[in-house]
Amino acid sequence: MFLTADYHTHTPYSHGKNTVLENAKAAKAKGLLQLGITDHGFNHLLFGLKRKNLTDLRAEIDEAEKLTGVKVLLGMESNLISLDGDTDMKESDLQYFDLYLCGIHEVLKYKKVSDMYNIMLKNYMAYKFGKAPSQKVIDKTTKAYINAIKNNPIDVLTHINYKCYCNLEEVAKCCADYGTYIEINTKKRHVSAEELNRMASTGVRFVIDSDAHSADRVGDTKIAEELLKEADIPFDRIDNIDGRLPNFRFKEYKAKNL
């Protein structure tokens, strides 16, 4: 197995250490064909990408692609900010981006206080104290994910089940229906092999991403390789390895609507 593309990396525009060009050079050294620059979404209170910086970021991406020959995509790891499935990627923002990732994070500006309570606080408390989340928490997180997938042209769900808890099969089934990929994140082990198998049973497809916050981790696959040795997923269900590239729904959405 070799990685063809890494669609989840960060730069100093949010929480990363290295520049776009440094990430792109690392991608080239690993033999990657494509690289996603996906800084944290606008509503992240500590490390969010600023809309005023999008022009500069695009210029850096174009220059990095020119210098390295790696296809560099301007993306964002948007934040799920409501139970209704809203994210901090507004309709007016879509024109600037090539890639649409989405995850659940802490320290966000949520749409309502009740959304913060149900999505972040209840999940984080279960994680922090090592307790099994209640069925009510699981149901609400599942609802938020499903609404986000249905209402937004999301390409990839990032590190699902990390500090948040949902019905993985129901979310994966929705991803399969709408063409959203589930990420196998190699920065943290966010699902077990058994959970990965259960998601795969729905027909959902996967990508492997590094979630690199420094250039030395771009293209890293270590955790994914360990996990896949324990799971029963055929490699042909992973669309950014062995020369393959995914068919992302956001690209199709933009071609039809923007």
KAFENWO-V15795 format. One record per backbone hydrogen bond with DSSP energy under -1.0 kcal/mol. NH is the residue of the N-H (numbers start at 1). CO is the residue of the C=O. If there is no record, write none. Layout:
# KAFENWO-V15795
nh=(NH & NH)
co=(CO & CO)
This chain:
# KAFENWO-V15795
nh=(4 & 5 & 6 & 10 & 14 & 16 & 17 & 23 & 24 & 25 & 26 & 27 & 28 & 29 & 30 & 31 & 32 & 33 & 34 & 35 & 36 & 37 & 38 & 41 & 44 & 45 & 48 & 49 & 53 & 54 & 57 & 58 & 59 & 60 & 61 & 62 & 63 & 64 & 65 & 66 & 67 & 68 & 69 & 71 & 73 & 75 & 77 & 78 & 78 & 80 & 81 & 85 & 88 & 93 & 96 & 97 & 98 & 99 & 101 & 102 & 103 & 109 & 111 & 116 & 117 & 118 & 119 & 120 & 121 & 122 & 124 & 125 & 126 & 127 & 128 & 129 & 131 & 138 & 139 & 140 & 141 & 142 & 143 & 144 & 145 & 146 & 147 & 148 & 149 & 150 & 151 & 152 & 154 & 155 & 156 & 157 & 158 & 162 & 168 & 171 & 172 & 173 & 174 & 175 & 176 & 177 & 178 & 179 & 180 & 181 & 182 & 183 & 184 & 186 & 190 & 196 & 197 & 198 & 199 & 200 & 201 & 202 & 203 & 206 & 207 & 209 & 211 & 212 & 217 & 218 & 220 & 225 & 226 & 227 & 228 & 229 & 231 & 237 & 238 & 239 & 242 & 244 & 252 & 253 & 254 & 255 & 256 & 257 & 258)
co=(240 & 240 & 34 & 212 & 11 & 11 & 213 & 19 & 20 & 21 & 22 & 23 & 24 & 25 & 26 & 28 & 27 & 4 & 4 & 71 & 6 & 73 & 9 & 77 & 41 & 107 & 44 & 40 & 50 & 51 & 53 & 54 & 55 & 56 & 57 & 58 & 59 & 60 & 61 & 62 & 63 & 64 & 65 & 33 & 35 & 37 & 39 & 76 & 101 & 103 & 86 & 82 & 79 & 90 & 93 & 94 & 74 & 74 & 76 & 156 & 78 & 43 & 81 & 112 & 113 & 114 & 115 & 116 & 116 & 117 & 120 & 121 & 122 & 123 & 124 & 125 & 126 & 134 & 135 & 136 & 137 & 138 & 139 & 140 & 141 & 142 & 143 & 144 & 145 & 146 & 147 & 148 & 152 & 100 & 100 & 181 & 102 & 159 & 166 & 167 & 168 & 169 & 170 & 171 & 172 & 173 & 174 & 175 & 175 & 155 & 205 & 157 & 207 & 209 & 188 & 192 & 193 & 194 & 195 & 196 & 197 & 199 & 200 & 237 & 182 & 184 & 8 & 8 & 214 & 215 & 217 & 221 & 222 & 223 & 224 & 225 & 227 & 234 & 235 & 206 & 2 & 241 & 248 & 249 & 250 & 251 & 252 & 253 & 254)
